[in-house]
């Protein structure tokens, strides 16, 4: 299993692109704005 953490994930578009390209199966995102994290969760699989 590959894991990735993205600090300052924004809306998750780049995070998803990188995770898909590298075959990463578990992604944790962190951002100061809850709305951005929520939008990221809709794009990528989130592990908490």
mmCIF file of the N, C-alpha and C atoms, coordinates in Angstrom:
data_MODEL
# 
_entry.id   MODEL 
# 
loop_
_atom_site.group_PDB 
_atom_site.id 
_atom_site.type_symbol 
_atom_site.label_atom_id 
_atom_site.label_alt_id 
_atom_site.label_comp_id 
_atom_site.label_asym_id 
_atom_site.label_entity_id 
_atom_site.label_seq_id 
_atom_site.pdbx_PDB_ins_code 
_atom_site.Cartn_x 
_atom_site.Cartn_y 
_atom_site.Cartn_z 
_atom_site.occupancy 
_atom_site.B_iso_or_equiv 
_atom_site.pdbx_formal_charge 
_atom_site.auth_seq_id 
_atom_site.auth_comp_id 
_atom_site.auth_asym_id 
_atom_site.auth_atom_id 
_atom_site.pdbx_PDB_model_num 
ATOM 1   N N  . UNK A 1 1  ? 0.840   -1.172 0.000   1.00 0.00 ? 1  UNK A N  1 
ATOM 2   C CA . UNK A 1 1  ? 0.000   0.000  0.000   1.00 0.00 ? 1  UNK A CA 1 
ATOM 3   C C  . UNK A 1 1  ? 0.891   1.242  0.000   1.00 0.00 ? 1  UNK A C  1 
ATOM 4   N N  . UNK A 1 2  ? 0.534   2.186  -0.830  1.00 0.00 ? 2  UNK A N  1 
ATOM 5   C CA . UNK A 1 2  ? 1.236   3.452  -0.862  1.00 0.00 ? 2  UNK A CA 1 
ATOM 6   C C  . UNK A 1 2  ? 0.387   4.517  -0.200  1.00 0.00 ? 2  UNK A C  1 
ATOM 7   N N  . UNK A 1 3  ? 1.037   5.406  0.521   1.00 0.00 ? 3  UNK A N  1 
ATOM 8   C CA . UNK A 1 3  ? 0.327   6.464  1.228   1.00 0.00 ? 3  UNK A CA 1 
ATOM 9   C C  . UNK A 1 3  ? 0.912   7.815  0.862   1.00 0.00 ? 3  UNK A C  1 
ATOM 10  N N  . UNK A 1 4  ? 0.060   8.830  0.956   1.00 0.00 ? 4  UNK A N  1 
ATOM 11  C CA . UNK A 1 4  ? 0.491   10.187 0.649   1.00 0.00 ? 4  UNK A CA 1 
ATOM 12  C C  . UNK A 1 4  ? -0.215  11.143 1.592   1.00 0.00 ? 4  UNK A C  1 
ATOM 13  N N  . UNK A 1 5  ? 0.482   12.197 2.005   1.00 0.00 ? 5  UNK A N  1 
ATOM 14  C CA . UNK A 1 5  ? -0.132  13.264 2.778   1.00 0.00 ? 5  UNK A CA 1 
ATOM 15  C C  . UNK A 1 5  ? 0.074   14.561 2.003   1.00 0.00 ? 5  UNK A C  1 
ATOM 16  N N  . UNK A 1 6  ? -0.968  15.354 1.925   1.00 0.00 ? 6  UNK A N  1 
ATOM 17  C CA . UNK A 1 6  ? -0.891  16.642 1.233   1.00 0.00 ? 6  UNK A CA 1 
ATOM 18  C C  . UNK A 1 6  ? -1.287  17.729 2.217   1.00 0.00 ? 6  UNK A C  1 
ATOM 19  N N  . UNK A 1 7  ? -0.316  18.514 2.632   1.00 0.00 ? 7  UNK A N  1 
ATOM 20  C CA . UNK A 1 7  ? -0.556  19.622 3.544   1.00 0.00 ? 7  UNK A CA 1 
ATOM 21  C C  . UNK A 1 7  ? -0.790  20.865 2.695   1.00 0.00 ? 7  UNK A C  1 
ATOM 22  N N  . UNK A 1 8  ? -1.948  21.483 2.874   1.00 0.00 ? 8  UNK A N  1 
ATOM 23  C CA . UNK A 1 8  ? -2.325  22.616 2.035   1.00 0.00 ? 8  UNK A CA 1 
ATOM 24  C C  . UNK A 1 8  ? -2.907  22.115 0.726   1.00 0.00 ? 8  UNK A C  1 
ATOM 25  N N  . UNK A 1 9  ? -3.860  21.196 0.835   1.00 0.00 ? 9  UNK A N  1 
ATOM 26  C CA . UNK A 1 9  ? -4.377  20.461 -0.321  1.00 0.00 ? 9  UNK A CA 1 
ATOM 27  C C  . UNK A 1 9  ? -5.208  21.304 -1.278  1.00 0.00 ? 9  UNK A C  1 
ATOM 28  N N  . UNK A 1 10 ? -5.676  22.458 -0.829  1.00 0.00 ? 10 UNK A N  1 
ATOM 29  C CA . UNK A 1 10 ? -6.560  23.244 -1.691  1.00 0.00 ? 10 UNK A CA 1 
ATOM 30  C C  . UNK A 1 10 ? -7.832  22.458 -1.972  1.00 0.00 ? 10 UNK A C  1 
ATOM 31  N N  . UNK A 1 11 ? -8.226  22.419 -3.231  1.00 0.00 ? 11 UNK A N  1 
ATOM 32  C CA . UNK A 1 11 ? -9.453  21.697 -3.585  1.00 0.00 ? 11 UNK A CA 1 
ATOM 33  C C  . UNK A 1 11 ? -9.197  20.268 -4.051  1.00 0.00 ? 11 UNK A C  1 
ATOM 34  N N  . UNK A 1 12 ? -7.957  19.807 -3.999  1.00 0.00 ? 12 UNK A N  1 
ATOM 35  C CA . UNK A 1 12 ? -7.645  18.401 -4.215  1.00 0.00 ? 12 UNK A CA 1 
ATOM 36  C C  . UNK A 1 12 ? -7.379  17.966 -5.642  1.00 0.00 ? 12 UNK A C  1 
ATOM 37  N N  . UNK A 1 13 ? -7.466  18.867 -6.603  1.00 0.00 ? 13 UNK A N  1 
ATOM 38  C CA . UNK A 1 13 ? -7.250  18.488 -7.995  1.00 0.00 ? 13 UNK A CA 1 
ATOM 39  C C  . UNK A 1 13 ? -5.852  17.957 -8.260  1.00 0.00 ? 13 UNK A C  1 
ATOM 40  N N  . UNK A 1 14 ? -4.840  18.676 -7.807  1.00 0.00 ? 14 UNK A N  1 
ATOM 41  C CA . UNK A 1 14 ? -3.454  18.244 -8.016  1.00 0.00 ? 14 UNK A CA 1 
ATOM 42  C C  . UNK A 1 14 ? -3.157  16.990 -7.192  1.00 0.00 ? 14 UNK A C  1 
ATOM 43  N N  . UNK A 1 15 ? -3.721  16.929 -6.003  1.00 0.00 ? 15 UNK A N  1 
ATOM 44  C CA . UNK A 1 15 ? -3.546  15.744 -5.160  1.00 0.00 ? 15 UNK A CA 1 
ATOM 45  C C  . UNK A 1 15 ? -4.058  14.498 -5.868  1.00 0.00 ? 15 UNK A C  1 
ATOM 46  N N  . UNK A 1 16 ? -5.241  14.590 -6.459  1.00 0.00 ? 16 UNK A N  1 
ATOM 47  C CA . UNK A 1 16 ? -5.819  13.451 -7.181  1.00 0.00 ? 16 UNK A CA 1 
ATOM 48  C C  . UNK A 1 16 ? -4.961  13.072 -8.371  1.00 0.00 ? 16 UNK A C  1 
ATOM 49  N N  . UNK A 1 17 ? -4.500  14.054 -9.117  1.00 0.00 ? 17 UNK A N  1 
ATOM 50  C CA . UNK A 1 17 ? -3.666  13.793 -10.286 1.00 0.00 ? 17 UNK A CA 1 
ATOM 51  C C  . UNK A 1 17 ? -2.396  13.040 -9.891  1.00 0.00 ? 17 UNK A C  1 
ATOM 52  N N  . UNK A 1 18 ? -1.735  13.500 -8.867  1.00 0.00 ? 18 UNK A N  1 
ATOM 53  C CA . UNK A 1 18 ? -0.500  12.856 -8.409  1.00 0.00 ? 18 UNK A CA 1 
ATOM 54  C C  . UNK A 1 18 ? -0.782  11.456 -7.868  1.00 0.00 ? 18 UNK A C  1 
ATOM 55  N N  . UNK A 1 19 ? -1.830  11.317 -7.049  1.00 0.00 ? 19 UNK A N  1 
ATOM 56  C CA . UNK A 1 19 ? -2.167  10.009 -6.480  1.00 0.00 ? 19 UNK A CA 1 
ATOM 57  C C  . UNK A 1 19 ? -2.504  9.006  -7.573  1.00 0.00 ? 19 UNK A C  1 
ATOM 58  N N  . UNK A 1 20 ? -3.274  9.418  -8.558  1.00 0.00 ? 20 UNK A N  1 
ATOM 59  C CA . UNK A 1 20 ? -3.617  8.522  -9.668  1.00 0.00 ? 20 UNK A CA 1 
ATOM 60  C C  . UNK A 1 20 ? -2.371  8.139  -10.455 1.00 0.00 ? 20 UNK A C  1 
ATOM 61  N N  . UNK A 1 21 ? -1.529  9.094  -10.750 1.00 0.00 ? 21 UNK A N  1 
ATOM 62  C CA . UNK A 1 21 ? -0.323  8.846  -11.554 1.00 0.00 ? 21 UNK A CA 1 
ATOM 63  C C  . UNK A 1 21 ? 0.628   7.877  -10.849 1.00 0.00 ? 21 UNK A C  1 
ATOM 64  N N  . UNK A 1 22 ? 0.770   8.045  -9.533  1.00 0.00 ? 22 UNK A N  1 
ATOM 65  C CA . UNK A 1 22 ? 1.700   7.205  -8.774  1.00 0.00 ? 22 UNK A CA 1 
ATOM 66  C C  . UNK A 1 22 ? 1.067   5.934  -8.225  1.00 0.00 ? 22 UNK A C  1 
ATOM 67  N N  . UNK A 1 23 ? -0.238  5.768  -8.418  1.00 0.00 ? 23 UNK A N  1 
ATOM 68  C CA . UNK A 1 23 ? -0.923  4.577  -7.922  1.00 0.00 ? 23 UNK A CA 1 
ATOM 69  C C  . UNK A 1 23 ? -1.060  4.554  -6.411  1.00 0.00 ? 23 UNK A C  1 
ATOM 70  N N  . UNK A 1 24 ? -1.180  5.713  -5.825  1.00 0.00 ? 24 UNK A N  1 
ATOM 71  C CA . UNK A 1 24 ? -1.296  5.816  -4.371  1.00 0.00 ? 24 UNK A CA 1 
ATOM 72  C C  . UNK A 1 24 ? -2.716  5.445  -3.962  1.00 0.00 ? 24 UNK A C  1 
ATOM 73  N N  . UNK A 1 25 ? -2.819  4.602  -2.952  1.00 0.00 ? 25 UNK A N  1 
ATOM 74  C CA . UNK A 1 25 ? -4.111  4.064  -2.555  1.00 0.00 ? 25 UNK A CA 1 
ATOM 75  C C  . UNK A 1 25 ? -4.686  4.714  -1.302  1.00 0.00 ? 25 UNK A C  1 
ATOM 76  N N  . UNK A 1 26 ? -3.885  5.456  -0.567  1.00 0.00 ? 26 UNK A N  1 
ATOM 77  C CA . UNK A 1 26 ? -4.363  6.096  0.655   1.00 0.00 ? 26 UNK A CA 1 
ATOM 78  C C  . UNK A 1 26 ? -3.827  7.517  0.709   1.00 0.00 ? 26 UNK A C  1 
ATOM 79  N N  . UNK A 1 27 ? -4.738  8.482  0.809   1.00 0.00 ? 27 UNK A N  1 
ATOM 80  C CA . UNK A 1 27 ? -4.358  9.896  0.802   1.00 0.00 ? 27 UNK A CA 1 
ATOM 81  C C  . UNK A 1 27 ? -4.949  10.588 2.020   1.00 0.00 ? 27 UNK A C  1 
ATOM 82  N N  . UNK A 1 28 ? -4.139  11.360 2.703   1.00 0.00 ? 28 UNK A N  1 
ATOM 83  C CA . UNK A 1 28 ? -4.592  12.186 3.814   1.00 0.00 ? 28 UNK A CA 1 
ATOM 84  C C  . UNK A 1 28 ? -4.378  13.633 3.394   1.00 0.00 ? 28 UNK A C  1 
ATOM 85  N N  . UNK A 1 29 ? -5.420  14.461 3.516   1.00 0.00 ? 29 UNK A N  1 
ATOM 86  C CA . UNK A 1 29 ? -5.303  15.870 3.143   1.00 0.00 ? 29 UNK A CA 1 
ATOM 87  C C  . UNK A 1 29 ? -5.503  16.755 4.359   1.00 0.00 ? 29 UNK A C  1 
ATOM 88  N N  . UNK A 1 30 ? -4.759  17.846 4.377   1.00 0.00 ? 30 UNK A N  1 
ATOM 89  C CA . UNK A 1 30 ? -4.849  18.820 5.462   1.00 0.00 ? 30 UNK A CA 1 
ATOM 90  C C  . UNK A 1 30 ? -4.923  20.197 4.831   1.00 0.00 ? 30 UNK A C  1 
ATOM 91  N N  . UNK A 1 31 ? -5.872  20.993 5.285   1.00 0.00 ? 31 UNK A N  1 
ATOM 92  C CA . UNK A 1 31 ? -5.954  22.383 4.854   1.00 0.00 ? 31 UNK A CA 1 
ATOM 93  C C  . UNK A 1 31 ? -6.597  23.176 5.981   1.00 0.00 ? 31 UNK A C  1 
ATOM 94  N N  . UNK A 1 32 ? -6.337  24.461 6.018   1.00 0.00 ? 32 UNK A N  1 
ATOM 95  C CA . UNK A 1 32 ? -6.896  25.306 7.072   1.00 0.00 ? 32 UNK A CA 1 
ATOM 96  C C  . UNK A 1 32 ? -8.370  25.617 6.847   1.00 0.00 ? 32 UNK A C  1 
ATOM 97  N N  . UNK A 1 33 ? -8.846  25.473 5.627   1.00 0.00 ? 33 UNK A N  1 
ATOM 98  C CA . UNK A 1 33 ? -10.241 25.766 5.333   1.00 0.00 ? 33 UNK A CA 1 
ATOM 99  C C  . UNK A 1 33 ? -11.025 24.468 5.170   1.00 0.00 ? 33 UNK A C  1 
ATOM 100 N N  . UNK A 1 34 ? -12.036 24.284 6.012   1.00 0.00 ? 34 UNK A N  1 
ATOM 101 C CA . UNK A 1 34 ? -12.841 23.057 5.993   1.00 0.00 ? 34 UNK A CA 1 
ATOM 102 C C  . UNK A 1 34 ? -13.489 22.810 4.639   1.00 0.00 ? 34 UNK A C  1 
ATOM 103 N N  . UNK A 1 35 ? -13.919 23.872 3.960   1.00 0.00 ? 35 UNK A N  1 
ATOM 104 C CA . UNK A 1 35 ? -14.571 23.711 2.660   1.00 0.00 ? 35 UNK A CA 1 
ATOM 105 C C  . UNK A 1 35 ? -13.628 23.060 1.652   1.00 0.00 ? 35 UNK A C  1 
ATOM 106 N N  . UNK A 1 36 ? -12.374 23.425 1.683   1.00 0.00 ? 36 UNK A N  1 
ATOM 107 C CA . UNK A 1 36 ? -11.404 22.826 0.753   1.00 0.00 ? 36 UNK A CA 1 
ATOM 108 C C  . UNK A 1 36 ? -11.209 21.348 1.034   1.00 0.00 ? 36 UNK A C  1 
ATOM 109 N N  . UNK A 1 37 ? -11.133 20.987 2.304   1.00 0.00 ? 37 UNK A N  1 
ATOM 110 C CA . UNK A 1 37 ? -10.985 19.572 2.653   1.00 0.00 ? 37 UNK A CA 1 
ATOM 111 C C  . UNK A 1 37 ? -12.224 18.804 2.212   1.00 0.00 ? 37 UNK A C  1 
ATOM 112 N N  . UNK A 1 38 ? -13.397 19.369 2.440   1.00 0.00 ? 38 UNK A N  1 
ATOM 113 C CA . UNK A 1 38 ? -14.637 18.708 2.018   1.00 0.00 ? 38 UNK A CA 1 
ATOM 114 C C  . UNK A 1 38 ? -14.649 18.482 0.509   1.00 0.00 ? 38 UNK A C  1 
ATOM 115 N N  . UNK A 1 39 ? -14.258 19.482 -0.265  1.00 0.00 ? 39 UNK A N  1 
ATOM 116 C CA . UNK A 1 39 ? -14.213 19.338 -1.715  1.00 0.00 ? 39 UNK A CA 1 
ATOM 117 C C  . UNK A 1 39 ? -13.171 18.308 -2.132  1.00 0.00 ? 39 UNK A C  1 
ATOM 118 N N  . UNK A 1 40 ? -12.058 18.236 -1.424  1.00 0.00 ? 40 UNK A N  1 
ATOM 119 C CA . UNK A 1 40 ? -11.038 17.230 -1.719  1.00 0.00 ? 40 UNK A CA 1 
ATOM 120 C C  . UNK A 1 40 ? -11.575 15.832 -1.490  1.00 0.00 ? 40 UNK A C  1 
ATOM 121 N N  . UNK A 1 41 ? -12.364 15.672 -0.428  1.00 0.00 ? 41 UNK A N  1 
ATOM 122 C CA . UNK A 1 41 ? -12.919 14.356 -0.109  1.00 0.00 ? 41 UNK A CA 1 
ATOM 123 C C  . UNK A 1 41 ? -13.827 13.848 -1.224  1.00 0.00 ? 41 UNK A C  1 
ATOM 124 N N  . UNK A 1 42 ? -14.450 14.764 -1.955  1.00 0.00 ? 42 UNK A N  1 
ATOM 125 C CA . UNK A 1 42 ? -15.312 14.352 -3.047  1.00 0.00 ? 42 UNK A CA 1 
ATOM 126 C C  . UNK A 1 42 ? -14.511 13.881 -4.257  1.00 0.00 ? 42 UNK A C  1 
ATOM 127 N N  . UNK A 1 43 ? -13.247 14.261 -4.352  1.00 0.00 ? 43 UNK A N  1 
ATOM 128 C CA . UNK A 1 43 ? -12.405 13.925 -5.504  1.00 0.00 ? 43 UNK A CA 1 
ATOM 129 C C  . UNK A 1 43 ? -11.515 12.709 -5.269  1.00 0.00 ? 43 UNK A C  1 
ATOM 130 N N  . UNK A 1 44 ? -11.076 12.538 -4.027  1.00 0.00 ? 44 UNK A N  1 
ATOM 131 C CA . UNK A 1 44 ? -10.108 11.478 -3.742  1.00 0.00 ? 44 UNK A CA 1 
ATOM 132 C C  . UNK A 1 44 ? -10.554 10.678 -2.525  1.00 0.00 ? 44 UNK A C  1 
ATOM 133 N N  . UNK A 1 45 ? -10.005 9.495  -2.391  1.00 0.00 ? 45 UNK A N  1 
ATOM 134 C CA . UNK A 1 45 ? -10.297 8.651  -1.236  1.00 0.00 ? 45 UNK A CA 1 
ATOM 135 C C  . UNK A 1 45 ? -9.503  9.208  -0.053  1.00 0.00 ? 45 UNK A C  1 
ATOM 136 N N  . UNK A 1 46 ? -10.182 9.450  1.025   1.00 0.00 ? 46 UNK A N  1 
ATOM 137 C CA . UNK A 1 46 ? -9.555  10.066 2.190   1.00 0.00 ? 46 UNK A CA 1 
ATOM 138 C C  . UNK A 1 46 ? -9.464  9.045  3.316   1.00 0.00 ? 46 UNK A C  1 
ATOM 139 N N  . UNK A 1 47 ? -8.317  8.987  3.944   1.00 0.00 ? 47 UNK A N  1 
ATOM 140 C CA . UNK A 1 47 ? -8.129  8.158  5.132   1.00 0.00 ? 47 UNK A CA 1 
ATOM 141 C C  . UNK A 1 47 ? -8.050  9.085  6.327   1.00 0.00 ? 47 UNK A C  1 
ATOM 142 N N  . UNK A 1 48 ? -8.743  8.725  7.389   1.00 0.00 ? 48 UNK A N  1 
ATOM 143 C CA . UNK A 1 48 ? -8.682  9.554  8.612   1.00 0.00 ? 48 UNK A CA 1 
ATOM 144 C C  . UNK A 1 48 ? -8.096  8.752  9.741   1.00 0.00 ? 48 UNK A C  1 
# 
